[in-house]
Amino acid sequence: MPYIPAQKTRSLTPYDPVEGQYRVRLDANESFLLPTDEDRLKMASAAADVALNRYPDPLAVGLCRDFASLYEISPSYVTAGNGSDELISVIMSAFLQKGEKVLAVSPDFAMYRFYTSITETPCVTLKKREDLSIDVDALLKTANEEKVRLIIFSNPCNPTSLGLNADEVRKIITGTDALVVVDEAYMDFWDQSLIKEAHDYDNLILLRTASKALGLAALRVGFAVANKELTGILRAAKSPYNVNAVSQAMARVILQNRTYKTVYNEILLTSRDMLLEGLKRLETMGLIDKVYESRTNFAYIKLGDAKGVFDWLADRGVIVRRFGDDHLRITAGKQEENKEVLSAMEAYLKRTKGGTDK
Ligand SMILES: *Cc1c(COP(=O)(O)O)cnc(C)c1O
């Protein structure tokens, strides 16, 4: 008899980021900024000092302490991961028994559903409202009726760029006895975080990442924030050396830089606002249907011909993300990149659609 891999592996496909060479990359919500030369030298020197023959600190104590200090919380509530992606996977496999249900919303970050298939935990999906906001009462009702054991969503949301305010999130956490995982990957761009109170709840794990506002996607560093009991479980359940020593050392340089986050955030948000303004102009001209309010470093738009625009941009070396036939997600880039994507879109849409220039 030949070996036959488990049924649940049949539908797996490797994560497929955009392939190919593009001049302008506005597809992955990365920061367009690099640390200063001074910080990069410090990072290089920190990396050079790593004892390469030794295993890394399994609990990444220094890294967690620097993260906690930057966000003004206690390091005893913090667990580091190999990106927050790894933490999502650890949470699903550690906190759920096979067959226990997960509740996700749609549209939302696709990785949530992906991990549930590996852990053999059925995923119930609640559709968002027509305007893509989350109906909190409907969410709680579904969680209760379906007896879900874990609720997960991103806030602010990737891909919709919309956010639930802190009170609405509190209502979800206190309205269920399921574990609630709030993925705050983009919360550096908004002010509705629950990071300072995460330890007050017995059923909340909050996720943060160094990949977006902190601009360190290459290092793969993410964090979970939760009360001591949940933190204890996470630390015990993760693989021991999950964050490599070079990443720990390099990320610490950025977390220790007291002005980095504020200064870089301002630049990223200025770029986001510029992109949004340009898109709203296209909306006013009747060339696109809707620009969603953005609490993130990207824009989400509704338009009739997403594929046409996507292909037109790609042909010109500009890559964005397409969601179905009528939505695009565009990461805010450098000023000239924003200008390029906006003028290319305008040219295409005027040609194919003939907007009413106001
Ligand atoms: C980008 C992103 C992440 C991934 O973060 P990593 O720390 O790089 O793994 C997690 N959640 C959401 C919603 C994201 O958009």
The ligand as an SDF file (V2000), in Angstrom:
LIG
                    3D

 15 15  0  0  0  0  0  0  0  0999 V2000
    0.3160   41.5440    7.5760 C   0  0  0  0  0  0  0  0  0  0  0  0
   -0.6480   40.9600    8.5350 C   0  0  0  0  0  0  0  0  0  0  0  0
   -0.2470   40.0440    9.4950 C   0  0  0  0  0  0  0  0  0  0  0  0
    1.0770   39.3720    9.4020 C   0  0  0  0  0  0  0  0  0  0  0  0
    1.9810   39.8540   10.2160 O   0  0  0  0  0  0  0  0  0  0  0  0
    3.3830   39.0900   10.3820 P   0  0  0  0  0  0  0  0  0  0  0  0
    3.7420   39.5430   11.7420 O   0  0  0  0  0  0  0  0  0  0  0  0
    4.2550   39.6300    9.3050 O   0  0  0  0  0  0  0  0  0  0  0  0
    3.1880   37.6270   10.2820 O   0  0  0  0  0  0  0  0  0  0  0  0
   -1.1560   39.5820   10.4240 C   0  0  0  0  0  0  0  0  0  0  0  0
   -2.4270   39.9930   10.3880 N   0  0  0  0  0  0  0  0  0  0  0  0
   -2.8570   40.8570    9.4630 C   0  0  0  0  0  0  0  0  0  0  0  0
   -4.2840   41.2480    9.4560 C   0  0  0  0  0  0  0  0  0  0  0  0
   -1.9840   41.3490    8.4980 C   0  0  0  0  0  0  0  0  0  0  0  0
   -2.4300   42.1510    7.5390 O   0  0  0  0  0  0  0  0  0  0  0  0
  1  2  1  0
  2  3  1  0
  2 14  2  0
  3  4  1  0
  3 10  2  0
  4  5  1  0
  5  6  1  0
  6  7  2  0
  6  8  1  0
  6  9  1  0
 10 11  1  0
 11 12  2  0
 12 13  1  0
 12 14  1  0
 14 15  1  0
M  END
$$$$
